[in-house]
Amino acid sequence: MKSAQVTAFATLVVSCLLLLVLPVQSAPGKLNGRVVGGEDAAKAQFPHQVSLRNGGSHSCGGSILTRTYILTAAHCVTSEDESGNLIAIAAEHFTIRAGSNDRFSGGVLHQVAEVIVHEEYGNFLNDVALLRLETPLILSSSIQPIDLPTADTPADVDVVISGWGRIKHMGDLPRYLQYNTLTSISTAKCDELIEFGFESELCLLHKVDNGACNGDSGGPAVYNNQLVGVAGFVVGGCGSTYPDGYARVYYFRDWIKKHSDV
């Protein structure tokens, strides 16, 4: 990746590095602010979207896969031990809010019972984790699972992202869910722009002052009504000229199915 400041989307993890190419827990890019350049989502427009809460406060996004399992980013639910090894944060610290566009109220709160982090997560790569809920969600028009992709995401298509990321760099989180439309690019193009052309990564290009930011981590990228990406990192600051990095869900389908009831 070209020398640029890289930061993971999550507000839970604060790691800003100057890198040449970095894997996840931060990943090429810097997340600041909400879905930058986004707009308020309509009620039930994104019924698969949840707010992942650490200690009762929003920290990341997530997507409903089934009544019991949520997909999010590994960097949202891990920390370093005294030896510098990445470990999962205890499930008791996490809840999710589903069924509401309001970060503060509405919908339902569910306790997380288990955190399952990808075994090869690190350096911005394999930045996915599953959350098993203590009690199943009750589905409604505002709470619905989203399908996994049936085919790999092509380049040059519109991909919709959503989340409660900060409104601007170091700014406040928005109260209401935001969304925006970005464009997928090929692995080769991603490698050319940020030297992060990995098969497991989905890079999304955007206009300046648009894109993902802190607090959007773990949130969904959707194409053809299927979940194709998990927000991971930005390069050069939120809304920069560089593409944003998402874990490519198609690549992780088998892992997701192995560790959940999808």
C-alpha positions as CSV (number, residue, x, y, z in Angstrom):
1,M,0.0,0.0,0.0
2,K,1.3,3.5,-0.7
3,S,2.5,5.3,2.3
4,A,-0.6,6.7,3.9
5,Q,-2.2,6.9,7.3
6,V,-4.2,3.8,8.0
7,T,-6.9,3.4,10.7
8,A,-9.5,0.8,11.5
9,F,-13.1,2.1,11.4
10,A,-13.9,1.1,15.0
11,T,-13.9,3.7,17.8
12,L,-13.0,0.8,20.1
13,V,-9.6,0.3,18.4
14,V,-7.4,3.4,18.0
15,S,-4.5,2.6,15.9
16,C,-3.1,5.1,13.3
17,L,0.0,3.9,11.4
18,L,2.0,4.9,8.4
19,L,2.3,1.8,6.3
20,L,3.2,0.3,3.0
21,V,0.6,-2.4,3.1
22,L,-1.2,-3.5,6.2
23,P,-3.6,-6.2,7.2
24,V,-6.5,-5.6,9.5
25,Q,-7.0,-4.5,13.1
26,S,-6.5,-1.3,11.4
27,A,-6.0,-1.6,7.7
28,P,-5.0,0.7,5.0
29,G,-6.7,3.9,5.6
30,K,-8.2,6.1,8.2
31,L,-11.7,6.2,9.4
32,N,-13.0,9.5,10.7
33,G,-16.7,10.3,11.1
34,R,-19.9,8.9,9.9
35,V,-20.6,7.4,6.5
36,V,-19.0,10.5,5.2
37,G,-21.2,12.4,2.7
38,G,-24.1,10.1,3.5
39,E,-27.7,10.8,4.3
40,D,-30.3,9.6,6.8
41,A,-31.7,6.1,6.2
42,A,-35.4,5.6,6.0
43,K,-37.1,3.5,8.7
44,A,-36.5,-0.2,8.0
45,Q,-34.4,0.6,5.0
46,F,-31.5,-1.5,6.4
47,P,-33.3,-4.1,8.7
48,H,-30.1,-6.2,8.8
49,Q,-28.0,-3.4,10.3
50,V,-27.2,-3.5,14.0
51,S,-25.3,-1.2,16.4
52,L,-22.7,-3.2,18.3
53,R,-22.3,-1.7,21.8
54,N,-19.3,-2.1,24.1
55,G,-20.2,-1.2,27.7
56,G,-23.5,0.2,26.6
57,S,-22.1,2.6,24.0
58,H,-22.0,2.3,20.2
59,S,-18.6,1.1,19.0
60,C,-19.2,-0.6,15.6
61,G,-21.8,-1.9,13.2
62,G,-22.8,-5.4,12.4
63,S,-25.2,-7.4,10.1
64,I,-27.9,-9.9,11.1
65,L,-27.2,-13.3,9.4
66,T,-29.8,-15.3,11.3
67,R,-31.9,-14.8,14.4
68,T,-28.9,-15.8,16.5
69,Y,-25.8,-14.7,14.7
70,I,-24.3,-11.3,13.8
71,L,-21.3,-10.7,11.5
72,T,-18.9,-7.8,12.4
73,A,-15.2,-6.9,12.1
74,A,-12.6,-8.8,14.2
75,H,-11.0,-5.5,15.3
76,C,-14.3,-4.5,16.9
77,V,-14.2,-7.3,19.4
78,T,-10.5,-7.9,20.1
79,S,-7.7,-6.3,22.2
80,E,-4.0,-7.0,22.9
81,D,-2.8,-8.9,25.9
82,E,0.4,-8.1,27.8
83,S,2.4,-10.0,25.2
84,G,0.9,-8.1,22.3
85,N,-1.3,-11.0,21.2
86,L,-4.8,-10.4,19.9
87,I,-7.5,-11.9,22.1
88,A,-11.3,-11.8,22.0
89,I,-12.9,-9.4,24.4
90,A,-15.3,-11.1,26.8
91,A,-18.8,-11.5,25.3
92,E,-20.4,-10.0,28.5
93,H,-19.1,-6.6,27.4
94,F,-21.2,-6.6,24.2
95,T,-24.8,-6.0,23.3
96,I,-26.4,-5.2,20.0
97,R,-29.3,-2.9,19.2
98,A,-31.5,-4.1,16.3
99,G,-34.5,-2.7,14.6
100,S,-33.8,1.0,15.1
101,N,-32.1,3.8,13.1
102,D,-31.7,5.7,16.3
103,R,-28.3,5.0,18.0
104,F,-29.8,5.9,21.4
105,S,-33.2,4.3,21.5
106,G,-35.8,2.1,19.9
107,G,-35.7,-1.5,18.6
108,V,-34.4,-4.2,20.9
109,L,-31.2,-4.8,22.9
110,H,-29.7,-8.3,23.0
111,Q,-26.8,-9.6,25.0
112,V,-23.9,-11.3,23.1
113,A,-23.2,-14.8,24.5
114,E,-20.1,-15.7,22.4
115,V,-17.5,-13.9,20.3
116,I,-15.9,-15.9,17.5
117,V,-12.9,-14.3,15.9
118,H,-11.3,-15.5,12.6
119,E,-8.3,-17.6,13.6
120,E,-6.0,-15.8,11.1
121,Y,-7.0,-12.3,11.8
122,G,-4.2,-9.7,11.9
123,N,-2.6,-6.9,9.9
124,F,-6.0,-5.8,8.4
125,L,-6.6,-9.3,6.9
126,N,-9.3,-11.8,7.8
127,D,-11.0,-9.0,9.8
128,V,-14.3,-10.8,10.5
129,A,-16.0,-12.1,13.6
130,L,-19.3,-13.7,14.5
131,L,-21.4,-12.8,17.6
132,R,-23.8,-15.4,19.0
133,L,-26.7,-13.8,20.8
134,E,-27.9,-15.0,24.1
135,T,-31.5,-15.0,22.9
136,P,-32.8,-15.2,19.3
137,L,-34.1,-12.0,17.6
138,I,-37.8,-11.8,16.8
139,L,-38.0,-10.9,13.1
140,S,-40.1,-8.0,11.9
141,S,-40.1,-5.4,9.1
142,S,-37.3,-3.6,11.0
143,I,-35.3,-6.8,11.9
144,Q,-34.3,-9.1,9.1
145,P,-31.3,-11.2,8.2
146,I,-29.4,-10.5,5.0
147,D,-28.2,-13.2,2.6
148,L,-24.6,-14.1,2.0
149,P,-23.4,-13.5,-1.5
150,T,-24.0,-16.2,-4.1
151,A,-21.3,-15.0,-6.4
152,D,-18.1,-12.9,-6.0
153,T,-18.6,-9.1,-6.2
154,P,-17.7,-7.8,-9.6
155,A,-15.8,-4.6,-10.2
156,D,-17.5,-1.3,-11.2
157,V,-20.8,-1.9,-9.5
158,D,-22.6,0.3,-7.0
159,V,-22.3,-1.0,-3.4
160,V,-24.3,0.6,-0.5
161,I,-22.7,1.1,2.8
162,S,-24.4,2.1,6.1
163,G,-23.5,2.9,9.7
164,W,-23.3,5.4,12.6
165,G,-19.7,6.4,11.9
166,R,-18.5,9.9,12.9
167,I,-19.8,12.9,10.9
168,K,-16.3,14.3,10.4
169,H,-12.8,13.6,11.5
170,M,-12.7,13.5,15.3
171,G,-16.3,14.7,15.2
172,D,-19.5,13.4,16.8
173,L,-21.3,10.2,15.9
174,P,-24.6,10.8,14.2
175,R,-27.8,9.9,16.1
176,Y,-29.5,8.4,13.0
177,L,-28.2,5.7,10.7
178,Q,-26.5,7.0,7.6
179,Y,-25.8,5.4,4.2
180,N,-23.9,6.1,1.0
181,T,-23.2,4.5,-2.4
182,L,-19.6,3.5,-3.3
183,T,-18.1,1.7,-6.3
184,S,-16.3,-1.7,-6.2
185,I,-12.9,-1.9,-7.9
186,S,-10.9,-4.9,-9.0
187,T,-8.2,-6.5,-6.8
188,A,-5.6,-5.3,-9.3
189,K,-6.9,-1.7,-9.2
190,C,-6.9,-1.9,-5.3
191,D,-3.3,-3.1,-5.4
192,E,-2.4,-0.2,-7.8
193,L,-4.0,2.4,-5.6
194,I,-3.1,1.2,-2.0
195,E,-1.0,-1.9,-2.5
196,F,-3.7,-4.0,-0.8
197,G,-4.7,-6.3,-3.6
198,F,-5.7,-9.4,-1.6
199,E,-8.4,-11.9,-2.7
200,S,-10.0,-11.6,0.7
201,E,-10.4,-7.8,0.4
202,L,-13.1,-5.7,-1.3
203,C,-12.0,-2.2,-2.1
204,L,-14.7,0.5,-2.6
205,L,-13.9,3.7,-4.4
206,H,-15.7,7.0,-3.7
207,K,-15.7,10.6,-4.4
208,V,-13.7,12.9,-2.1
209,D,-15.6,13.6,1.2
210,N,-17.5,10.4,0.9
211,G,-17.0,7.0,2.4
212,A,-16.7,5.2,5.7
213,C,-15.4,6.4,9.0
214,N,-14.8,5.6,12.7
215,G,-17.8,3.9,14.1
216,D,-18.7,2.3,10.7
217,S,-16.3,-0.6,11.3
218,G,-18.0,-4.0,11.1
219,G,-20.9,-2.6,9.2
220,P,-22.3,-3.9,6.0
221,A,-21.6,-3.3,2.3
222,V,-24.5,-4.5,0.2
223,Y,-24.9,-5.4,-3.5
224,N,-27.9,-7.1,-5.1
225,N,-29.5,-7.3,-1.6
226,Q,-26.7,-9.5,-0.4
227,L,-24.0,-8.8,2.2
228,V,-20.7,-8.5,0.3
229,G,-18.5,-6.5,2.6
230,V,-17.6,-5.9,6.3
231,A,-16.1,-2.4,7.0
232,G,-12.5,-2.6,8.0
233,F,-10.3,0.5,7.2
234,V,-9.7,3.7,5.3
235,V,-6.5,5.1,3.8
236,G,-5.4,8.7,4.2
237,G,-8.3,9.7,6.4
238,C,-12.1,9.4,6.0
239,G,-13.3,10.7,2.6
240,S,-9.8,10.7,1.1
241,T,-9.0,10.0,-2.6
242,Y,-8.1,6.4,-1.7
243,P,-10.6,3.5,-1.7
244,D,-12.0,2.1,1.6
245,G,-11.2,-1.5,2.6
246,Y,-13.8,-4.1,3.4
247,A,-13.5,-7.8,4.1
248,R,-14.9,-9.6,1.1
249,V,-17.8,-11.7,2.5
250,Y,-17.8,-14.1,-0.5
251,Y,-14.3,-15.2,0.5
252,F,-15.4,-16.0,4.0
253,R,-18.6,-17.9,3.3
254,D,-17.3,-21.3,4.3
255,W,-15.8,-19.9,7.5
256,I,-19.1,-18.2,8.4
257,K,-21.2,-21.3,7.7
258,K,-18.8,-23.4,9.7
259,H,-19.1,-21.2,12.8
260,S,-22.7,-20.3,12.7
261,D,-26.2,-21.6,11.9
262,V,-26.4,-19.9,8.5
